[in-house]
Amino acid sequence: MEITGAYYDADNAAMLWQNARGVSGAADMWIGKEPDQKLIDSINAGLAKKCSKPYPATCVLVKYLNPDITAAEEFEFLIAQIKIPVGHPFMGIYVGGLFPMSRNSSGGYQWWQLA
């Protein structure tokens, strides 16, 4: 199993990791432009990188998201923009994470099989 993350942008990733590590003075708020598109771009860039490397035939790729401001039902509409490289080496590719509450969802972990 290969597990890798995807973030809205580098500042979002730095904020999350610094807070997880208890770094003093770490930002507790993130502001970005076009967050949904940047999340999809991050997923696609990560998939392209991982799929260009050799892995055992039984390896599964998991893209873990930290979708602080994207609800699961919003993400479902974005999935169509995810590009799975042809001839990828993985037995399966999954994407998901802990999604926030929204008007239509109580939030929680959601996962989708992409390949």
VEXRO-250027 format. One record per residue (C-alpha): x, y, z; residue in three letters; chain. Coordinates in Angstrom, 3 decimals, m for minus. Example, Ala and Ser with C-alpha at 12.3 -4.5 7.8 and 13.67 -1.06 7.14 Angstrom:
<recs>
<rec c1="12.300" c2="m4.500" c3="7.800" r="ALA" c="A"/>
<rec c1="13.670" c2="m1.060" c3="7.140" r="SER" c="A"/>
</recs>
This chain:
<recs>
<rec c1="0.000" c2="0.000" c3="0.000" r="MET" c="A"/>
<rec c1="1.258" c2="3.443" c3="m0.968" r="GLU" c="A"/>
<rec c1="m0.356" c2="6.338" c3="0.914" r="ILE" c="A"/>
<rec c1="0.155" c2="9.932" c3="m0.126" r="THR" c="A"/>
<rec c1="m1.593" c2="13.217" c3="0.570" r="GLY" c="A"/>
<rec c1="m3.107" c2="16.018" c3="m1.456" r="ALA" c="A"/>
<rec c1="m3.631" c2="19.578" c3="m0.273" r="TYR" c="A"/>
<rec c1="m5.202" c2="22.790" c3="m1.510" r="TYR" c="A"/>
<rec c1="m1.724" c2="24.335" c3="m1.852" r="ASP" c="A"/>
<rec c1="1.701" c2="24.452" c3="m0.182" r="ALA" c="A"/>
<rec c1="0.542" c2="26.942" c3="2.476" r="ASP" c="A"/>
<rec c1="m2.370" c2="24.676" c3="3.409" r="ASN" c="A"/>
<rec c1="m0.029" c2="21.687" c3="3.675" r="ALA" c="A"/>
<rec c1="2.456" c2="23.635" c3="5.806" r="ALA" c="A"/>
<rec c1="m0.289" c2="24.835" c3="8.157" r="MET" c="A"/>
<rec c1="m1.704" c2="21.335" c3="8.634" r="LEU" c="A"/>
<rec c1="1.685" c2="19.704" c3="9.172" r="TRP" c="A"/>
<rec c1="2.954" c2="22.413" c3="11.521" r="GLN" c="A"/>
<rec c1="m0.191" c2="22.174" c3="13.642" r="ASN" c="A"/>
<rec c1="0.028" c2="18.374" c3="13.687" r="ALA" c="A"/>
<rec c1="3.606" c2="18.650" c3="14.964" r="ARG" c="A"/>
<rec c1="2.760" c2="21.327" c3="17.521" r="GLY" c="A"/>
<rec c1="5.041" c2="23.942" c3="15.956" r="VAL" c="A"/>
<rec c1="4.882" c2="27.143" c3="17.974" r="SER" c="A"/>
<rec c1="3.423" c2="30.023" c3="15.989" r="GLY" c="A"/>
<rec c1="1.916" c2="27.802" c3="13.306" r="ALA" c="A"/>
<rec c1="m0.931" c2="29.393" c3="11.378" r="ALA" c="A"/>
<rec c1="m4.380" c2="28.284" c3="12.465" r="ASP" c="A"/>
<rec c1="m6.192" c2="29.678" c3="9.438" r="MET" c="A"/>
<rec c1="m5.623" c2="29.291" c3="5.719" r="TRP" c="A"/>
<rec c1="m6.924" c2="31.447" c3="2.872" r="ILE" c="A"/>
<rec c1="m6.570" c2="30.430" c3="m0.749" r="GLY" c="A"/>
<rec c1="m7.993" c2="31.103" c3="m4.191" r="LYS" c="A"/>
<rec c1="m9.872" c2="28.464" c3="m6.186" r="GLU" c="A"/>
<rec c1="m9.415" c2="25.807" c3="m3.484" r="PRO" c="A"/>
<rec c1="m11.428" c2="23.068" c3="m5.184" r="ASP" c="A"/>
<rec c1="m9.490" c2="23.384" c3="m8.441" r="GLN" c="A"/>
<rec c1="m6.188" c2="23.492" c3="m6.572" r="LYS" c="A"/>
<rec c1="m7.123" c2="20.325" c3="m4.690" r="LEU" c="A"/>
<rec c1="m7.880" c2="18.549" c3="m7.986" r="ILE" c="A"/>
<rec c1="m4.611" c2="19.876" c3="m9.458" r="ASP" c="A"/>
<rec c1="m2.731" c2="18.520" c3="m6.426" r="SER" c="A"/>
<rec c1="m4.408" c2="15.125" c3="m6.783" r="ILE" c="A"/>
<rec c1="m3.614" c2="14.968" c3="m10.508" r="ASN" c="A"/>
<rec c1="0.021" c2="16.012" c3="m10.026" r="ALA" c="A"/>
<rec c1="0.460" c2="13.426" c3="m7.279" r="GLY" c="A"/>
<rec c1="m1.143" c2="10.689" c3="m9.376" r="LEU" c="A"/>
<rec c1="1.085" c2="11.498" c3="m12.353" r="ALA" c="A"/>
<rec c1="4.188" c2="11.326" c3="m10.150" r="LYS" c="A"/>
<rec c1="3.239" c2="8.099" c3="m8.363" r="LYS" c="A"/>
<rec c1="2.008" c2="6.379" c3="m11.534" r="CYS" c="A"/>
<rec c1="5.320" c2="7.050" c3="m13.310" r="SER" c="A"/>
<rec c1="7.208" c2="4.834" c3="m10.842" r="LYS" c="A"/>
<rec c1="7.342" c2="1.038" c3="m10.651" r="PRO" c="A"/>
<rec c1="5.365" c2="m0.688" c3="m7.883" r="TYR" c="A"/>
<rec c1="4.558" c2="m4.341" c3="m7.160" r="PRO" c="A"/>
<rec c1="1.498" c2="m5.602" c3="m9.052" r="ALA" c="A"/>
<rec c1="m0.470" c2="m5.936" c3="m5.799" r="THR" c="A"/>
<rec c1="0.140" c2="m2.362" c3="m4.591" r="CYS" c="A"/>
<rec c1="m2.838" c2="m0.098" c3="m3.873" r="VAL" c="A"/>
<rec c1="m2.490" c2="3.701" c3="m4.002" r="LEU" c="A"/>
<rec c1="m4.408" c2="5.789" c3="m1.456" r="VAL" c="A"/>
<rec c1="m4.642" c2="9.574" c3="m1.887" r="LYS" c="A"/>
<rec c1="m5.557" c2="11.021" c3="1.519" r="TYR" c="A"/>
<rec c1="m7.183" c2="14.447" c3="1.482" r="LEU" c="A"/>
<rec c1="m7.560" c2="17.108" c3="4.150" r="ASN" c="A"/>
<rec c1="m10.650" c2="18.788" c3="2.672" r="PRO" c="A"/>
<rec c1="m11.243" c2="21.446" c3="5.319" r="ASP" c="A"/>
<rec c1="m13.615" c2="23.488" c3="3.161" r="ILE" c="A"/>
<rec c1="m14.844" c2="21.022" c3="0.511" r="THR" c="A"/>
<rec c1="m17.868" c2="18.935" c3="1.466" r="ALA" c="A"/>
<rec c1="m18.077" c2="15.317" c3="0.311" r="ALA" c="A"/>
<rec c1="m21.004" c2="16.025" c3="m2.007" r="GLU" c="A"/>
<rec c1="m19.015" c2="18.877" c3="m3.606" r="GLU" c="A"/>
<rec c1="m16.016" c2="16.606" c3="m4.028" r="PHE" c="A"/>
<rec c1="m18.156" c2="14.002" c3="m5.799" r="GLU" c="A"/>
<rec c1="m18.716" c2="16.523" c3="m8.606" r="PHE" c="A"/>
<rec c1="m14.968" c2="17.185" c3="m8.819" r="LEU" c="A"/>
<rec c1="m14.016" c2="13.514" c3="m9.202" r="ILE" c="A"/>
<rec c1="m14.693" c2="13.689" c3="m12.951" r="ALA" c="A"/>
<rec c1="m11.697" c2="16.057" c3="m13.217" r="GLN" c="A"/>
<rec c1="m9.275" c2="13.520" c3="m11.725" r="ILE" c="A"/>
<rec c1="m7.015" c2="12.057" c3="m14.399" r="LYS" c="A"/>
<rec c1="m5.869" c2="8.473" c3="m13.899" r="ILE" c="A"/>
<rec c1="m2.760" c2="7.834" c3="m16.015" r="PRO" c="A"/>
<rec c1="m3.209" c2="5.036" c3="m18.546" r="VAL" c="A"/>
<rec c1="m1.153" c2="1.963" c3="m17.710" r="GLY" c="A"/>
<rec c1="m0.679" c2="2.903" c3="m14.054" r="HIS" c="A"/>
<rec c1="1.041" c2="0.203" c3="m11.947" r="PRO" c="A"/>
<rec c1="m1.544" c2="m0.043" c3="m9.150" r="PHE" c="A"/>
<rec c1="m4.035" c2="m2.778" c3="m8.375" r="MET" c="A"/>
<rec c1="m6.408" c2="m0.031" c3="m7.219" r="GLY" c="A"/>
<rec c1="m6.448" c2="3.715" c3="m6.625" r="ILE" c="A"/>
<rec c1="m8.584" c2="5.309" c3="m3.898" r="TYR" c="A"/>
<rec c1="m9.154" c2="8.901" c3="m2.816" r="VAL" c="A"/>
<rec c1="m10.819" c2="10.207" c3="0.317" r="GLY" c="A"/>
<rec c1="m10.467" c2="11.744" c3="3.711" r="GLY" c="A"/>
<rec c1="m12.290" c2="13.367" c3="6.611" r="LEU" c="A"/>
<rec c1="m14.847" c2="15.741" c3="5.094" r="PHE" c="A"/>
<rec c1="m16.499" c2="18.612" c3="6.979" r="PRO" c="A"/>
<rec c1="m20.179" c2="18.874" c3="7.842" r="MET" c="A"/>
<rec c1="m22.410" c2="20.657" c3="5.362" r="SER" c="A"/>
<rec c1="m26.099" c2="21.381" c3="4.803" r="ARG" c="A"/>
<rec c1="m26.555" c2="17.967" c3="3.202" r="ASN" c="A"/>
<rec c1="m24.008" c2="15.883" c3="5.090" r="SER" c="A"/>
<rec c1="m23.010" c2="15.187" c3="8.671" r="SER" c="A"/>
<rec c1="m19.396" c2="14.976" c3="7.519" r="GLY" c="A"/>
<rec c1="m17.001" c2="12.155" c3="8.242" r="GLY" c="A"/>
<rec c1="m14.710" c2="9.865" c3="6.303" r="TYR" c="A"/>
<rec c1="m15.605" c2="9.242" c3="2.672" r="GLN" c="A"/>
<rec c1="m13.687" c2="7.158" c3="0.127" r="TRP" c="A"/>
<rec c1="m14.011" c2="6.595" c3="m3.603" r="TRP" c="A"/>
<rec c1="m12.361" c2="4.004" c3="m5.810" r="GLN" c="A"/>
<rec c1="m10.883" c2="5.695" c3="m8.874" r="LEU" c="A"/>
<rec c1="m9.333" c2="2.637" c3="m10.531" r="ALA" c="A"/>
</recs>
